[in-house]
Amino acid sequence: MLWISTFLAAASFQQVVPFLPLFLQDLGVTTHLSIWAGVVAAASNVTAVFFQPFWGRMADRYGRKPMMIRAGIFLGLIYYATGLSTAAWHVALCRLLNGALTGFVPGAVALAATNTPRHLSARYVASLHTANAAGTIIGPAIGGMLAEAFGFRGALRASGTIVLLCTLLVLILVEEKEKKRTRPTTTLWEDTVKTLTHPVLLVVMITVAFTAFTTSGIQPMLALYLNRLGDDSPKWLSGIIFSLPGIAFVLTAGLWTRLGERKGFTELIPVALVLSAIASISLSFARTTLVFSVLYFILGACVAALRPSAAALIATRVEESFQGMAFGMQQSAFTFGGVVGPVFSGVVGTVADTRWLFVFIGVVLFVAAGWLRKLIVRWDTGEHPEEAIGLREVAAGGPEE
């Protein structure tokens, strides 16, 4: 049931995002339309960076299921409110509230991680990430059809209804067996500092930040680069190519997770970053749309190892009483990477040929792989004792003793 709810929630989010610039135009925004479109697109990410750890911490204290229900209700109501907007600033405000008050999918991941056998939790977490990716792929198509059939406001109401339906399913059918646990009384700032200074969670946050950086850095320039290839490919093909990383994720995330269970996720993450770097650089050598598509799919398959592996580290090496905060920080890092990526690609696209963007991203990923490898070595040699925030290690192949 969590898989279905996560899929529908992710699909509803992606139903809304693609047509928001058109919705602004429909509201009568003509002056500075591109600026308003950028503000609306970035607004939820800005607030999510700061609020996700807070809601994760609340989940540790009051339970993951209540926080999922809270997030679902707020998200559904925000979609309805967006549909009532009459000015651009109304839409921007709703998007700010979206990032500040929601967090349905991270809540579902945390709930799965804390309510499944520890030695299998990585698989369940990867499964929910797959559901999220699948919803992300199909969402824009559904949103386009809804907008065509019912208009932009009708599509927003439909998205809100879907989210509220998901919330109802969670309320009725999902059981949280592992209730909240007592934790030492600490402030949010103290928990944040502990998270940022501990190698286990630092590895997690760096990994997901570079995951988002890679995908979001390439996407803004994708259509422009495909046009430059100049082989008269149909326009609809750009949409399919845009979805290739998501398709690769759905097809390969489970395989990467099982490999991580056998070899160790700390071994898998640096290797996946190196493979992603090679795949990114190889994109710069593509001279046809077909070759580019194949290489872009391979890049998506390599990147698909990263986020599930990072989540698996939380699920298997972080005490359940701290996992809500940990997943919140993970989501904040992912969101931050998603903000930095487009800015980076815009700067590179301004000062250099678009082809160099893939090279620069590859170099950044190589550096990230070396950085993470160094952190993991320090972690394994015991320079930072895990007892600092109640972390523990569980053998990947079996349950705890």
N, C-alpha and C positions, 0 to 999 in steps of 0.2 A: 504493500500500500504506500509506503514511503517513496518507492521508486515512481509509482504513478503520480503521486502528488508533486514530487520534484520535477518530473517531466512536464506536467501541466503548468506548474508555476514558472519554469524557465521559458516554456513556449509563450505564455501570456506576456512575459517581460519583453521578449523579442518581437511579439506582435505589435507592441507599442512603439518601440525605439525607431524603427526605420521610417515611419511616416510622420514623426514629430515635426520635422522642418516643413512638411507640406501642411500640417495642421496649423503651424504658425502663419503660414501664408494664407490659409483659409480664414484665420482670425483678422486678416487685414494688415499684417506686418509686411511692409514694403521697404522701409528704411532700415538699413543695417540688419537685413534678414540673416545673412551669414553669421554675423556676430551673435544674434539671439539664438540661432541654431547651435552654435558652439557652446554657448552658456547653458542651454537646456540639456545638451548632451553630456556636459561635464558636471552639472550640478549635483546629481546623485552620487557620483564618484567622490566628490570633494567631501560631502558630509559623511559618506559611508566610511571613509578612511578613519575618521575620528570616533564614530559611534559604534562600529562593529565590535571592538573590544569591550565596550561597556555592556552591550547586550549579551555578549558571550559570558561576561562575568556574572550578569544577572541569571543566566541559564545555569551556571555552576551553583548558585545559591538557591534558586527557586524551581529549578527543573527545566529540562530542554523542551519538553512538550508544551508547557505553558508559554514559553517564549516563541515557539513556532506558531502557536495559535495567535498570540499577540501580533507577531509580524504579519501573518496572513490577513488578519482583520484590517490592520493599518494599510497594507498594500492594496487590498481590494477597495477600501474607502478612498485612497489616494487616486486610484484610477478613475473612480466615479467623479471625484473632485476635479481632476484634470479635464474630464469630459464636459464640465460646467464652465471651464475657463472662457473668459471673454477678452483677455489681453495677454500679451506675451509674458508679462511678469507673473501672472497667475500660473502659467505653465512652469516657469522657472521655480517658483515657490513650491509647487507640488513636487517637482523633481528633487529639490533640496530635502523636502520631507520624506521623499521616497528613500533616499540614502540614509537619512537619520533615524527613521522609525521602523525600517523593515529588516530583512535578513532571514527570509524563509528557508532558502536553500542551505546556507551555512548551519542553520538550526537543525535541519533534517540530517545533515552529515554528522553533527555532534550527537544527535539522538541515536543514530545508527552505531556510531563508534562506541557509545557507552552502554548499549543494550544488546550487544552481540558478543559471543565468545571472543576473548581477547586474541586468540591465535587466528581467528577468522575475520576480525574486524576490518582488516585492510581490504579484503575482498568486497565486503559490504559497502565500505566507503567508496571504493573505486566504482562500484555499481551505481551509486548515486551520482557520482561525477559523470558517468556515462549517460545517465538519465538527463542530467543538466545539459550535457552537450547535444543530446538528441533533441531536446526541446529547443535549444538555441538554433539548430539547423532548420527545424520545421516551423518555428514561430513566425519568421518573416513572411513565409508563404501564406500561413493562416491569416496573419494580420492584413496582408494585401487583399485577400479575398473578403475579409470582414469589412475593410474600409470601402471596397468596391460595392458591397451589398448594402451596408448600413451607414456609410459615411464615417468620418473620423470619430465623431462623438459616439456613434453606435459601437464602433470597434473598441473604444476605450471602456465603454460599459460592459461589453462582452468580456474583455480581459479582466475587469474587476470581478465579474460574476464567476469566471473560471477560478480565480484565486480564492474567492470565498468558498467555492465548492471544494477546492483542495483543503482548505482549512477545516471545513465540516467533516471531510473524510478523516483527517488526522484526529479531530476531536472524538469521533465515534469509534474508529477502527484501529487506531494506533495506541499501543500501550507502552508506557514508560516503566519498565520493570526496575531499573536502577534509579532510585529516587536521588534527590540531592543529598550530598554528603557534607558533613561538617568540615569547614576549612578554617585555618587561622584567620583572625580578623586582620585584614590588610586593606590598604587603600588601593584604588584603581591605579594610581601613579606607581605605587610600590610593585604591584603585579606587572605593570608595563615595563618597568626597569628590569625586573627579574627576567621577563620574557626576552627583552632585547639584549641581555648580557649572557644568556645561557646558550651554549653552542647548539644544543638539540633544536631549540625553537628558532635560533638564528638561521640555521641551515634551512629550516622549513620556510621561513619568511623570504630569505634570499632566493630560494628555488621558485616559489610561486610568483615573486615579483618579476623575475626574469622570464618566466613563462608568459605572463601577461605582456611584458615589454616586447617580447618577440612577436606575438600574434598581433597586438594592437599597433606595433610599429610598422608592420608590413601592410596591413589592411588599407590605410588611407591612400597609399600610393599604388595599390594593386590595379585599379581600373586604368589609371594613367599609364602604368608600365605595360599592361596588356595592349593598350592602343598603340604604344610605341613599337611593339613587335611587328605590327603592320602586315599580318597575314590574313586580313579580312575575315576574322572569326565573327560569328554572330554575337550580338550584344547579350543574348540570354546566357551565353557561355560564361561570361564574367561572373554572373550570379552563382553558377555551379562551381566555378573555380574558387570563389569566395568561401564556399561551404566545405571545400576539401579538407581543411584541418579538422573541422568538426566531425566529418565523416571518418577520417583517420582515427580520431579519438575514440569514437564509438566502436570501431573495429579492433583497436589494438590495446586500449587501456587495461582490459582484463588480462591480456597476455603479459603486459609489462608488470602487472601486480603479482602474478604468479611467479614471474622471474625474480621479482624483488623478494618474495617470500623465500625463495630458494637461495639466492645469492646475497641478499641483504640490500635494503633500500639505500643505505649509505654508500654502497658500492655502485648501485644503479644510477643514482642522480648525477654524479660527475660524468659518467660515461654517456648518459642521455644528453647532457649539455654539450659535450664534445661532438656527438653525432649531429645534434641540432645546429651547431656552429658550421660543421662541414656542409650540411644540407643548405643552410642559408647562403653561404658563400657560393655554392654551386648554382644557385638561382641566377647569379649575375652572369653566368655563361650561357643561359638559355637563349636561343635565337628563334624559337617557334613556340606557339601557345601550347602545343602538345607536350613538348619537352618541359616547359615551365610547369605545366599542370602535374606531370609525373613527379618532378622534383618538389613541388609545393606540397603534394600529398605525402611524400617521404618526410619532409620537414614536419608536417602535422603529426605523422606517426612517431617521430622522435620526441617532439614536444609532449606528446600524449603520456609519456612515461613520468613527467615531472610532477604535475599537480597531484595525481593519485599517490605517488611515492611520498610526497611531502605530507599528505593527509594520513598516510599509513604510519609515518613516524609519530604523529600525534596519537593515533589510535593505539599504537603498540608500546610507546615509550613515555607517555605522559599519563600521570595519575588521572583517573576519571574526574576527580574533584576539581581539576584544573583545565579539563579539556574544552569547556565552553569558552574560556578566556583564550586558550591556545588557538581554537578554530576562528575566533573573532579576530585575533591578531593576524592569522593567516589570510583571512578575507581582506583585511585592511592592506596588507602587503600586496596582495593580488590586485586590488583596486588601484593602489599607488602605481604599480607597474603599468597598469592600463592607462593611467593618466600621462606618465612620462613617455611611453612609447610613441604616441602620435606627435608629441612635441619634438622628440628626437628626430622622427622621420621628416617632419616639416623643416627642421633646421638643416638636415643633411640634404633634403631635396632642394633647398635654397642655394646652398654653397657648392653642391657637387651634382654630378649626373645621378639620376635615379638608380642606376645600376649599382652605384657604390653603396647605396643603403643596405643592400643585402650583405655586402662585404663588412661594413661597419658593425652591423648586428652580429655577424658571425664572430668578429674579433671580440666584441663585448661578451658573447657567450663563452668563448675560450677563456677569457679572463675570469668570468664567473665560475667556470669549472675548476680552475686552479685555486681560486679563493675558497670555494666550498671544500675542496679536497684538503686544503690546509686546516680549515676549521674542523673537519671530521677527524683528522690526525690528532689535533690537539684534544678533541673530545675523547678519542680512544685512549690517549695516554694519560687521561685523568687529571688534566690541568684545571678542569672546572667540574667539581663533584656534582653529581646529579641530585644529591639530597637538597641542593639549594632551593628547589621549588617542588620537591616531592616527585621527581621523575624516576622512572624505573625502566629496566629493560626486560622484555619478555622474548623468549626464543621464538623465532618466526615460525618454526615448524610445529609448535604444539602449545598447549595451554600452560598457564602459570603453575608453578609448584605450590 
